[in-house]
Amino acid sequence: MRSRRILVVLGTRPEAIKLFPVIRALSARRELSVRTCVTGQHRGLLDQVLAIADLVPDIDLDLMAAGQSLDELTARMVVALGRVMDAERPDLVIVQGDTTTAFVGALTAHYRGIHVGHVEAGLRSGNLWHPCPEEANRRMIGRIVQHHWAATDSAAAALIAETTDPATIHVTGNTVIDALHWMRDRIAATPSLAAGLDPIVERIAGRRMVLVTTHRRENFGEGMASIAMAIRRIAERDDVAVLFPMHPNPQVTGPMDALLSNAPNIIITAPLDYPHFVRALALAHIVLTDSGGVQEEAPAFGKPVLVMRETTERPEGIAAGTARLVGTDADRIVAAVTDLMDDKAAYARMARAHSPFGDGHAAARIADLVVAALQVIEGNDTRGCGGAA
Ligand SMILES: CC(=O)N[C@@H]1[C@@H](OP(=O)(O)OP(=O)(O)OC[C@H]2O[C@@H](n3ccc(=O)[nH]c3=O)[C@H](O)[C@@H]2O)O[C@H](CO)[C@@H](O)[C@@H]1O
């Protein structure tokens, strides 16, 4: 059998983190020819992950443009990825999560009758506008792909509730845990990978670190201002130090700079590269975030995570008691952090190392599923939409 062509499409930092374990696992299968296409929906943050994972993309569309609108990005990406599909002619396309890159990768493959596998399938917040456009993207992806690789049983149940054929759904675990274990072990073997954090560790010495990340679109505006106020109040405690790797989006830096610059006990940095962030996560006492991936990583390190969102598509962390929704209201956030700082029993209940999101072997399972899927595709004669308008 000729080696079967797999095209992995990604465009942002979280996709790179969650897909590099899959790319490694697939590349170890001799019967597969794996190519990677990066859209460059994000640039700097994405490149940091590609570098640490030793991933050199076969195709880099470099589509990101300063101040681009979602319309412009999507339009450019449809045309560019369509051309990649025609040139590469893959037997299977793999996308991850809920970005514009993931949706357009699935759509342009669908136009050509190419099978698609979806990593992290089935995440649903139940609110079409929260998060936007991610919830819409992942629902639409779920309607047009053939292989749904869900991270958890609840994600699989969400797909079943949408009448997805159960035979096309497999629960694999979230590949973010594969990446986290790989990075943790790399740092243990080569501490210099995350040595850049040493000065911050010295500055924080003796205080408990609250690690903060925020950048969700639905928190822009009032939400960000309220989060900034909460961070400032949390940092007024002398037994606390806040470490805040700040996303460069002006919708984040604007409100934060206004309230937090020169605030004592708050260390603001540029986004940390993946090794440094994983080390910061391991050193944190509490994690305060609106990130999806960080919600999945923190429990694996036994870190209580307070989620600055109104809804989450990760109910497993809430059910396991390792995560709590606190929204963006400053009083609620401060109260939740204070509770964990002052109530040892409350902290112990949340700080149990527990990973409802996977065991670190999701990528290997996905590689097995890809090989199995290709047998099906071998006998399948999909014509797609014929390519013409
Ligand atoms: C709606 C939603 O939840 N969608 C999610 C969103 O991803 P996200 O919310 O997880 O995005 P971020 O928070 O940007 O990335 C987080 C990763 O970045 C690392 N990190 C963080 C800060 C830093 O300073 N240095 C770092 O290295 C960190 O370890 C972590 O792994 O889109 C993904 C793609 O579709 C989806 O999969 C995913 O559901």
The ligand as a Tripos MOL2 file, in Angstrom:
@<TRIPOS>MOLECULE
LIG
   39    41     1     0     0
SMALL
NO_CHARGES

@<TRIPOS>ATOM
      1 C1        -12.6120   28.2330   23.8540 C.3       1 LIG1
      2 C2        -11.3260   27.5980   24.2480 C.2       1 LIG1
      3 O1        -11.0600   27.3590   25.3790 O.2       1 LIG1
      4 N1        -10.4670   27.3150   23.2220 N.am      1 LIG1
      5 C3         -9.1500   26.8690   23.5500 C.3       1 LIG1
      6 C4         -8.1690   27.7870   22.8620 C.3       1 LIG1
      7 O2         -6.9600   27.6370   23.4710 O.3       1 LIG1
      8 P1         -6.5570   28.2640   24.8860 P.3       1 LIG1
      9 O3         -7.6880   28.9920   25.5090 O.co2     1 LIG1
     10 O4         -5.9560   27.1560   25.6400 O.co2     1 LIG1
     11 O5         -5.4690   29.3220   24.3880 O.3       1 LIG1
     12 P2         -4.2250   29.9250   25.1810 P.3       1 LIG1
     13 O6         -4.6170   30.2470   26.5630 O.co2     1 LIG1
     14 O7         -3.6820   30.9830   24.2980 O.co2     1 LIG1
     15 O8         -3.1300   28.7650   25.1630 O.3       1 LIG1
     16 C5         -2.9630   27.9810   26.2800 C.3       1 LIG1
     17 C6         -1.6800   27.2360   26.0840 C.3       1 LIG1
     18 O9         -0.6210   28.1930   25.9950 O.3       1 LIG1
     19 C7          0.3830   27.9120   26.9520 C.3       1 LIG1
     20 N2          0.8810   29.2000   27.4590 N.ar      1 LIG1
     21 C8          0.0310   30.0700   28.0910 C.ar      1 LIG1
     22 C9          0.5130   31.2810   28.5510 C.ar      1 LIG1
     23 C10         1.8790   31.6210   28.3560 C.ar      1 LIG1
     24 O10         2.3910   32.6940   28.7430 O.2       1 LIG1
     25 N3          2.6790   30.7090   27.7070 N.ar      1 LIG1
     26 C11         2.2000   29.5140   27.2430 C.ar      1 LIG1
     27 O11         2.9610   28.7190   26.6670 O.2       1 LIG1
     28 C12        -0.2860   27.0350   28.0130 C.3       1 LIG1
     29 O12         0.6170   26.0630   28.4870 O.3       1 LIG1
     30 C13        -1.4250   26.3620   27.2800 C.3       1 LIG1
     31 O13        -1.0920   25.0760   26.8180 O.3       1 LIG1
     32 O14        -8.0400   27.4330   21.4830 O.3       1 LIG1
     33 C14        -7.5190   26.1320   21.2930 C.3       1 LIG1
     34 C15        -7.1790   25.9160   19.8260 C.3       1 LIG1
     35 O15        -8.3460   25.7390   19.0830 O.3       1 LIG1
     36 C16        -8.5160   25.1150   21.8020 C.3       1 LIG1
     37 O16        -7.8970   23.8420   21.7890 O.3       1 LIG1
     38 C17        -8.9240   25.4110   23.2400 C.3       1 LIG1
     39 O17       -10.1150   24.6630   23.4910 O.3       1 LIG1
@<TRIPOS>BOND
     1     1     2 1
     2     2     3 2
     3     2     4 1
     4     4     5 1
     5     5     6 1
     6     5    38 1
     7     6     7 1
     8     6    32 1
     9     7     8 1
    10     8     9 2
    11     8    10 1
    12     8    11 1
    13    11    12 1
    14    12    13 2
    15    12    14 1
    16    12    15 1
    17    15    16 1
    18    16    17 1
    19    17    18 1
    20    17    30 1
    21    18    19 1
    22    19    20 1
    23    19    28 1
    24    20    21 ar
    25    20    26 ar
    26    21    22 ar
    27    22    23 ar
    28    23    24 2
    29    23    25 ar
    30    25    26 ar
    31    26    27 2
    32    28    29 1
    33    28    30 1
    34    30    31 1
    35    32    33 1
    36    33    34 1
    37    33    36 1
    38    34    35 1
    39    36    37 1
    40    36    38 1
    41    38    39 1
@<TRIPOS>SUBSTRUCTURE
     1 LIG1         1 GROUP 0 **** ****
